[in-house]
Amino acid sequence: MSRTVQCVLLQREAPGLDNSPYPGELGQRIFENVSREAWQQWLGRQTLLINEYRINPLDPKSRKFIEEEMESFFFGGDSKPPPEFVPSDS
């Protein structure tokens, strides 16, 4: 039986993640409060940020930026796509 969480992003109960997707305290908060569906939404946002800002995930400054955006996306409510980003019509 899969576990459910009260998802902070979706604002409803939904299937939770199988394990912590990120190390440390932030990963534990995500595990306890974020659904699988919301995590998939984050992965899309993360890809967008990496591509739009041409981020190198191996760079410590870039990893810190991504971590800050992840926390904002789930818990801060003020994460936005890059200002230059224009969604495609497809």
C-alpha positions as CSV (number, residue, x, y, z in Angstrom):
1,M,0.0,0.0,0.0
2,S,1.4,3.4,-1.0
3,R,1.7,6.2,1.6
4,T,-0.2,9.4,1.2
5,V,0.7,12.9,2.2
6,Q,-1.1,16.2,2.6
7,C,0.7,17.8,-0.3
8,V,1.8,21.4,0.3
9,L,1.8,22.2,-3.4
10,L,-1.4,20.5,-4.5
11,Q,-3.3,21.4,-1.2
12,R,-4.8,17.9,-1.1
13,E,-4.0,14.4,0.0
14,A,-2.1,12.5,-2.7
15,P,0.3,9.5,-3.0
16,G,3.7,10.4,-1.4
17,L,7.2,9.7,-2.6
18,D,8.8,6.3,-1.9
19,N,11.9,7.8,-0.4
20,S,13.6,11.2,0.3
21,P,14.4,12.7,-3.1
22,Y,17.1,15.1,-1.8
23,P,19.6,14.9,1.1
24,G,19.3,16.6,4.4
25,E,16.6,18.5,6.2
26,L,15.1,19.8,2.9
27,G,14.8,16.3,1.5
28,Q,13.1,15.1,4.7
29,R,10.6,18.0,4.5
30,I,9.9,17.2,0.9
31,F,9.4,13.5,1.7
32,E,6.9,14.3,4.4
33,N,5.0,17.0,2.6
34,V,5.2,16.6,-1.1
35,S,3.4,14.2,-3.4
36,R,4.7,12.3,-6.3
37,E,2.7,14.5,-8.7
38,A,4.1,17.7,-7.1
39,W,7.7,16.3,-7.3
40,Q,7.2,15.6,-11.0
41,Q,6.1,19.2,-11.4
42,W,9.3,20.3,-9.6
43,L,11.4,18.2,-11.9
44,G,9.9,20.0,-14.9
45,R,10.6,23.4,-13.3
46,Q,14.2,22.3,-12.4
47,T,14.8,21.3,-16.0
48,L,13.5,24.7,-17.1
49,L,15.8,26.5,-14.7
50,I,18.8,24.5,-15.8
51,N,18.1,25.1,-19.5
52,E,17.1,28.8,-19.3
53,Y,19.9,29.8,-17.0
54,R,22.4,27.4,-18.5
55,I,23.1,26.0,-15.1
56,N,25.9,23.5,-14.5
57,P,24.5,21.2,-11.8
58,L,28.0,20.2,-10.8
59,D,28.8,23.8,-9.8
60,P,28.3,24.4,-6.0
61,K,26.7,27.9,-6.6
62,S,24.3,26.4,-9.1
63,R,23.4,23.6,-6.8
64,K,22.7,26.2,-4.1
65,F,20.5,28.2,-6.5
66,I,18.5,25.1,-7.4
67,E,18.1,24.1,-3.8
68,E,16.8,27.6,-2.9
69,E,14.4,27.5,-5.9
70,M,13.2,24.0,-4.8
71,E,12.5,25.3,-1.3
72,S,10.6,28.3,-2.7
73,F,8.7,26.1,-5.1
74,F,7.3,23.9,-2.4
75,F,7.4,25.9,0.8
76,G,7.9,29.6,-0.1
77,G,5.3,30.1,-2.8
78,D,7.4,32.7,-4.7
79,S,9.2,30.5,-7.2
80,K,8.6,31.8,-10.7
81,P,10.0,30.8,-14.1
82,P,12.8,32.9,-15.5
83,P,11.5,36.3,-16.7
84,E,12.7,35.7,-20.2
85,F,10.9,32.3,-20.5
86,V,8.1,32.2,-23.0
87,P,6.1,28.9,-23.0
88,S,5.7,27.2,-26.4
89,D,2.3,26.6,-27.8
90,S,2.9,22.9,-28.3
